[in-house]
Amino acid sequence: MPSRYGLIGSPKSKPGSPTVGQSLEDLRCMFSWSPSSPRWRLWIVFLTCLSIVGCSSPAPPESSAADLMDHYNNSLSSILDIHAPLKTRTVNFTRSAPWYTNQHRAMKRSGRVLERAYTTCGLTVHKLAYREHQKSYAKALSSASCVPITPQQ
């Protein structure tokens, strides 16, 4: 069984994806990174709770506190194993573009805050602030994506 919450797998490239040396005429600028992003797999373990009725085995008569505690722990673990078993799922993740930095992520978060303020209140001030932020975010993305990135060795 894989280790809990550990990364498993290796980067995979998609067949037929363009490489750095190929010219792409429909783009405004050329990137110096490979468009085929590597994928990583992550095992996620979670519980699915079903209806839990109760413990079917009665407590042993005339037991010590340690015996009662062991009985309680065993009963609880058996109930959880029956009604809420551990399940694992494999989730694929892709890396974002190398030019997409933490500054862009922070700008996107603040844009979502402005968007929520605009949609809940509907005030013109929030609308203008949201639109201005969207314009600056789009400008920051377009300027960052056109800058060539030097490969790391």
VOPAGU-2260 file (C-alpha; in pm, 1 decimal, decimal comma):
REM VOPAGU-2260
SITE   aa  ch    i         X         Y         Z
SITE  MET   A    0       0,0       0,0       0,0
SITE  PRO   A    1     136,5     345,1     -81,6
SITE  SER   A    2     248,5     577,1     189,9
SITE  ARG   A    3     -20,4     809,6     316,5
SITE  TYR   A    4     -25,7    1146,1     134,1
SITE  GLY   A    5     298,4    1068,3     -49,4
SITE  LEU   A    6     378,5    1160,7    -406,1
SITE  ILE   A    7     374,4     863,3    -636,5
SITE  GLY   A    8     465,5     845,4    -999,1
SITE  SER   A    9     684,5    1039,4   -1230,7
SITE  PRO   A   10     639,1    1322,3   -1479,0
SITE  LYS   A   11     478,6    1213,2   -1803,4
SITE  SER   A   12     481,6    1406,6   -2126,5
SITE  LYS   A   13     193,9    1397,8   -2369,9
SITE  PRO   A   14     269,6    1246,2   -2710,2
SITE  GLY   A   15     255,9    1488,6   -2999,2
SITE  SER   A   16     299,6    1798,9   -2786,7
SITE  PRO   A   17     507,0    2079,8   -2940,5
SITE  THR   A   18     863,6    2126,9   -2825,1
SITE  VAL   A   19    1055,0    2446,3   -2755,2
SITE  GLY   A   20    1221,3    2462,5   -3095,7
SITE  GLN   A   21     901,4    2446,4   -3299,7
SITE  SER   A   22     752,9    2773,4   -3414,2
SITE  LEU   A   23     395,5    2845,9   -3316,6
SITE  GLU   A   24     259,7    3117,6   -3542,8
SITE  ASP   A   25     -59,1    3187,3   -3351,3
SITE  LEU   A   26     126,1    3292,4   -3034,0
SITE  ARG   A   27     255,1    3645,9   -2980,9
SITE  CYS   A   28     575,4    3530,3   -2816,7
SITE  MET   A   29     777,7    3213,6   -2775,2
SITE  PHE   A   30     828,9    3051,4   -2437,2
SITE  SER   A   31    1151,1    2884,5   -2335,5
SITE  TRP   A   32     983,8    2599,1   -2149,5
SITE  SER   A   33     820,7    2282,1   -2269,8
SITE  PRO   A   34     440,0    2312,1   -2293,7
SITE  SER   A   35     395,0    1950,2   -2188,9
SITE  SER   A   36     360,2    1977,0   -1812,9
SITE  PRO   A   37     455,8    1683,4   -1591,6
SITE  ARG   A   38     182,5    1512,6   -1393,9
SITE  TRP   A   39     210,2    1387,8   -1038,9
SITE  ARG   A   40     -17,0    1143,4    -861,7
SITE  LEU   A   41    -128,2    1182,3    -504,6
SITE  TRP   A   42    -305,5     922,6    -295,7
SITE  ILE   A   43    -582,4    1073,2     -83,3
SITE  VAL   A   44    -724,0     872,7     208,4
SITE  PHE   A   45   -1064,7     967,3     346,5
SITE  LEU   A   46   -1359,3     826,0     539,4
SITE  THR   A   47   -1710,3     782,9     405,2
SITE  CYS   A   48   -1958,4     779,0     692,9
SITE  LEU   A   49   -2261,6     558,0     659,2
SITE  SER   A   50   -2533,6     517,8     920,4
SITE  ILE   A   51   -2381,3     393,7    1245,9
SITE  VAL   A   52   -2635,7     207,2    1457,9
SITE  GLY   A   53   -2436,5      98,0    1761,6
SITE  CYS   A   54   -2218,7    -164,8    1916,8
SITE  SER   A   55   -2364,6    -515,9    1908,4
SITE  SER   A   56   -2135,2    -677,3    2166,7
SITE  PRO   A   57   -2211,1    -606,3    2532,3
SITE  ALA   A   58   -1941,9    -505,7    2777,3
SITE  PRO   A   59   -1776,4    -798,8    2956,9
SITE  PRO   A   60   -1903,8    -838,5    3314,9
SITE  GLU   A   61   -1674,6    -769,0    3609,9
SITE  SER   A   62   -1387,7    -622,1    3409,6
SITE  SER   A   63   -1111,5    -386,4    3506,1
SITE  ALA   A   64   -1080,8     -36,7    3366,1
SITE  ALA   A   65    -808,6    -148,4    3122,5
SITE  ASP   A   66   -1028,3    -431,6    2990,9
SITE  LEU   A   67   -1321,9    -195,2    2944,9
SITE  MET   A   68   -1099,0      51,6    2760,3
SITE  ASP   A   69    -969,9    -223,0    2527,4
SITE  HIS   A   70   -1327,4    -339,2    2463,9
SITE  TYR   A   71   -1434,8      17,5    2385,9
SITE  ASN   A   72   -1142,8      73,3    2145,7
SITE  ASN   A   73   -1199,5    -259,3    1967,2
SITE  SER   A   74   -1574,2    -197,3    1936,2
SITE  LEU   A   75   -1523,6     153,3    1804,2
SITE  SER   A   76   -1263,0      47,4    1548,7
SITE  SER   A   77   -1482,1    -241,2    1426,8
SITE  ILE   A   78   -1781,4      -7,2    1388,8
SITE  LEU   A   79   -1570,8     240,7    1193,2
SITE  ASP   A   80   -1427,6     -36,5     973,0
SITE  ILE   A   81   -1777,4    -158,9     890,5
SITE  HIS   A   82   -1964,6     169,7     849,8
SITE  ALA   A   83   -1691,9     416,9     751,5
SITE  PRO   A   84   -1411,0     230,5     578,0
SITE  LEU   A   85   -1095,9     406,7     463,4
SITE  LYS   A   86   -1099,9     476,4      90,3
SITE  THR   A   87    -814,8     586,7    -130,2
SITE  ARG   A   88    -834,0     782,7    -452,1
SITE  THR   A   89    -564,2     879,2    -697,9
SITE  VAL   A   90    -567,7    1245,0    -799,7
SITE  ASN   A   91    -356,5    1380,6   -1085,6
SITE  PHE   A   92    -196,0    1721,2   -1048,4
SITE  THR   A   93     -22,5    1936,5   -1306,7
SITE  ARG   A   94     234,4    2202,8   -1247,0
SITE  SER   A   95     146,5    2556,8   -1337,9
SITE  ALA   A   96     349,8    2756,9   -1587,1
SITE  PRO   A   97     693,1    2863,5   -1459,3
SITE  TRP   A   98     612,5    3230,5   -1514,0
SITE  TYR   A   99     301,2    3207,9   -1291,3
SITE  THR   A  100     450,7    3327,3    -961,7
SITE  ASN   A  101     324,9    3381,4    -608,1
SITE  GLN   A  102     261,4    3745,6    -697,0
SITE  HIS   A  103      14,2    3635,2    -965,9
SITE  ARG   A  104    -156,4    3401,6    -719,0
SITE  ALA   A  105    -190,6    3687,1    -468,2
SITE  MET   A  106    -334,6    3912,7    -738,5
SITE  LYS   A  107    -587,3    3644,6    -830,8
SITE  ARG   A  108    -690,3    3601,8    -464,8
SITE  SER   A  109    -742,1    3975,3    -419,9
SITE  GLY   A  110    -940,1    3980,1    -743,7
SITE  ARG   A  111   -1172,2    3714,1    -606,0
SITE  VAL   A  112   -1222,1    3921,5    -291,1
SITE  LEU   A  113   -1314,3    4222,1    -505,3
SITE  GLU   A  114   -1544,7    4007,5    -717,9
SITE  ARG   A  115   -1729,6    3879,3    -410,7
SITE  ALA   A  116   -1767,0    4233,9    -279,8
SITE  TYR   A  117   -1904,1    4345,9    -616,4
SITE  THR   A  118   -2149,7    4057,3    -653,4
SITE  THR   A  119   -2283,9    4077,8    -297,1
SITE  CYS   A  120   -2322,7    4456,5    -276,6
SITE  GLY   A  121   -2353,9    4558,6    -640,0
SITE  LEU   A  122   -2210,5    4903,5    -569,0
SITE  THR   A  123   -2050,8    5102,4    -850,4
SITE  VAL   A  124   -1737,1    5156,9    -641,4
SITE  HIS   A  125   -1684,0    4781,5    -609,2
SITE  LYS   A  126   -1756,5    4732,9    -978,6
SITE  LEU   A  127   -1494,8    4989,9   -1081,6
SITE  ALA   A  128   -1236,4    4848,9    -839,8
SITE  TYR   A  129   -1299,2    4497,3    -969,3
SITE  ARG   A  130   -1269,0    4603,2   -1334,4
SITE  GLU   A  131    -947,6    4796,9   -1271,5
SITE  HIS   A  132    -799,6    4502,1   -1088,5
SITE  GLN   A  133    -897,2    4264,4   -1370,2
SITE  LYS   A  134    -724,8    4491,2   -1623,9
SITE  SER   A  135    -405,9    4508,9   -1417,0
SITE  TYR   A  136    -413,1    4130,6   -1359,8
SITE  ALA   A  137    -453,1    4062,0   -1732,6
SITE  LYS   A  138    -169,5    4301,8   -1809,7
SITE  ALA   A  139      55,2    4134,3   -1550,0
SITE  LEU   A  140     -19,1    3790,0   -1694,1
SITE  SER   A  141      47,4    3892,5   -2052,2
SITE  SER   A  142     373,0    4067,7   -1964,5
SITE  ALA   A  143     495,5    3775,2   -1751,9
SITE  SER   A  144     411,4    3511,0   -2009,1
SITE  CYS   A  145     612,8    3683,0   -2283,4
SITE  VAL   A  146     936,5    3704,9   -2082,7
SITE  PRO   A  147    1175,1    3422,6   -2178,3
SITE  ILE   A  148    1268,5    3200,2   -1886,8
SITE  THR   A  149    1618,4    3064,5   -1855,6
SITE  PRO   A  150    1630,9    2689,4   -1795,4
SITE  GLN   A  151    1752,9    2583,0   -1452,0
SITE  GLN   A  152    2031,0    2327,6   -1437,2
